[in-house]
Amino acid sequence: MTLPAPEPAAASGEETGLVPAALAVTGVSHSYGRRKVLNDVSFDVRPASFCVLLGLNGAGKSTLFSLITRLYAVQEGQIHIFGFDVNRTPSEALRRLGVVFQARTLDLDLTAGQNLSYHAALHGISRQEARLRAASVLEQVGMAGRTSDKVRTLSGGQMRRVEIARALLHRPRLLLLDEPTVGLDVKARADILKHVRSLVAEAEISVLWATHLIDEVARGDDVVLLHEGRILDRGNAAEIADRAGVPDISAAFKRLTGVAGEGGT
């Protein structure tokens, strides 16, 4: 299946002749009152790559996502999406971004198609174009033919697929997913992960996949290891393991954090 290519990027005025990172987080810190939850966090997500933001619950992953999406204001540091500063040029930055939050956000009393149509209207997409795009993205995530199904009749994994389809509707170039497989069974988790990885391979979409489940990390993935608000290491999963002097990313996580990592059960 051939997937539609993301919309091309416009010049940001900040580029230096090189293709900008899909996401560039530089020196970001954030506090809730006196409690610092992110401390000088810096990393990049390469264009058309799958990057795992790996950390236990409470590591700061959701806070970081809230800063990237401007739910929270950046207190310290900078965040750029394909060269656009989320503070200075938020419209240009955020229109290149699709998001699937950990909490379910679909309207259960609407159909899958109606949920997508409402999202399309928020992005100024015409009804006719919305119908075409909805059919396309639902097919991409393996939900073709389910447009008229009420969301409450879908399984947890199917709901997640609809949320991913909705996030793709405005053709973003960067997709953020915050613990997208939490609460799903093993097969549903594997299916969601497979579909998202196919978006990187076939549509050249960049993905930042936040998880505490180490078994969702492949040996060749880019990994950002976040623990208690700090980056412990970042890079290729195999390279992180080599630097830690252990055979795999699971052992590296345990050694670097001092705690046992979690797999899927």
N, C-alpha and C positions, 0 to 999 in steps of 0.2 A: 504494500500500500504506500502510495506517495503522499506525504503530508505537505500541506501548504507551508511555504517558507514564512518566517516572521517578517514583519514590516521592516524595511531598511531604516537604519539609524540616520538621523540628521546630524550635521556637524554641531558639536557642542561648544566650539570655541575654546576648549580646554585641551584638545588633542595636540599631540606633538609629532604627528606623522605616523605614529604607531596606533594599532587598534586598541582602544581603551579596554580596561577590564570590564567584564559584565557587572561586577560589583567590586568596589574598592572601599574597604573600611579602614580608616587611618586614625590611630590614637584615640579611639572612642572609649570614654568612661561615662558611667551613669550611676547615680545614687538615688535611693529613696530615703529622704531625710539624711540621717547620718550613716545609713547603711549603704556601702558601695557594692553594687552588684556587677558592674563591669569595670575593669581596670586596664586602661591602655590597650584596648583590643585592636589589632591590625591584621588584615589578611585580604587577599584578592580571590575572586572567582573568575577563572579564565572563560572567554567566550566559548560557547558550544562545549561545555564541560559539565560533569556531574561531580559536585563537591559536597561532602558530608560534614555537617557541623555536629560533632560528636561530643556529648557531655551528659552527665547524670542529671536527673531532675533537680532543678535549683541551680544549675551551672550558669544560667544567664541567657540561655538560647532564646526564650520567648521575649525577654526584654530587648535583646538585640533585634529581633524581628520587628518589634514595635517601633524601634528607632528607624529601621530601614524603611518601614511603611509610613512613617510620620504619625503614628498614633501617639508617640511621645516625641517631644522636641529633643534634638541632640544637645546635650549639655556641654560636652567637650569632645573635640575631634571632628572628623568629616566623614561623610558617606556619599559616594558617587555611584550612579548607575549608568553604565556606558558613557562615562565622562560628565554626566549631569549631576550637580550637587543637589541632594534632596532638600536642602534648606534654601538655597539661592534660586534653583530652577525646579521646584517640586513638580509642576505639571509635566515638564519634559521627562523628568526622571521616572515618575510614577506611571506614566502611560506605557513605559517599556517593561512594567513589572506586573506579574500575576502572582496571587498569594492564595495559599490554602492554609488556614489557621488550624490549630489543634482542636478547638471547639467547633462543633458542627454549626453551620450558619445557613443551611437551606431551610426554606419554608416547607414544612412537612405537608401542609394542606394544598400546596400547589404541585403541578406536575413538574417533571424534570425540565420540559421545554419552557414552561412558564417561569421557572426560576432563572433559566438562562435568558429569557426575553427581558425580564426585569433588569438583570445585570447589563444587558446590551443597551437598554434605554438610558441607564446611568452613564454609559460611555458615548451616548449620542449616535448609536448605530441604528439605522432605519429598521423597520419591522421586516421588510423583505430580506435585507441583508442579514438580519439577526437570525431568521429562519434558516438561511443557507449556512451560516457559520455554526449554528447550533447543531444542525445535522452533521456537519463535518467534524466538529470537536467531539461529539458523542460517539461517532464512529472511531475516532482516534483512540478513545479510552475504552473501547469495547462495549459501548452502550447503545449501539445503533438499534433502532426499533423500540426504544424505551422512552421516547420523547413524551408520550401521553400518559405514562405511568405516574400515579401520585407518589411523591417522595416517601411517604410513610410506608408504602408497600415494598420498598427496596431494602435489601440487606445493608449492613454497615459498610461492606466493601463497595457495593454499588453506589451508595450515597457518596463515598469518597471519590469515586470515579466521576460522578456528576459535578462535585466541587472542583475537581481538576479541570473538567471540561469548561466549567464556568470561568475559571481562572485563565483559560486559554482563549476565551471568546474574543477579546480585543487584540489578539495576536501579540502578546508580549514577547520580549527577547530574553527575559530572565524570570524564572519561576521559583518562588520560595515556598517550601512545604515544612510546616512546623509539626513534628511528630505525627505524620499523616497516617501511620498504621496502628496507632494506639487503639486498643480495644478490638482489633480484627483478629480473625483466626489465621493460622499459618498460611493457608492457601491464599486467602484474600490479601495478606501482607505481601506475599511473593508476587501476586498478580499486579498489585498497585506498583510495586517497585519495578517490575518488568516494563509496565506501560510507561512509566516516567523515564526510565533509561532509554526506551525507544524514541522518546521525544528528542533526547540529546543526539542520538545517532542519526535519526532520520530528518528531523526538522531543525537541527542545530540550535536548539534552545539551551540556554544555560540554566543549571539547576543548583540551588542550595537546599539540601535535604537535611533538616535537623532531626536528630534522633538520639536516644540513649541506648538503642539496641545495636550492639556491636555486630551481630550477625547480618545486619543490613549493609555492612561495609565490604566492598570487594577489594581485592589486593591492589588493583590498579587505580582505585579511586583517589582523588584529591581529598584530604582530610584536614579539618581544623579541629584540634582537640582543645575543648574549652572546659575548664574546671574552676569552680568557685570564682567565676568572673575573669579569669586570666587565660590567655592562650599558652598552653604547655608546649605544643609543637604544631607544625603545619607542614603540609607537603603530601607527596604520594604515600599511601598507606604502607607499602612495602619499605619505603625509605625511612618512615617513622619507626617501624619495627627494627630495622637495621641499626638506626641510631640508638635505640634503646637496648640493643644487644639481645633481642628476643625474636622468636620465629614469626610472630604475626601481630596484627594490630590489637587483638584482644589482650595478649600478654603485654604489649606496649602500654595500653591503657591502664592495666592493673599496676604496672611498674611506675608509670609517671604520676598516677593519682594516688597510689597507695591504697586503693580500694578495689574490690572485685567488680569487673564489668558485668553488664547484663546482656544476655542473649534473648532470643525469642522463645517463648514457651506457649 
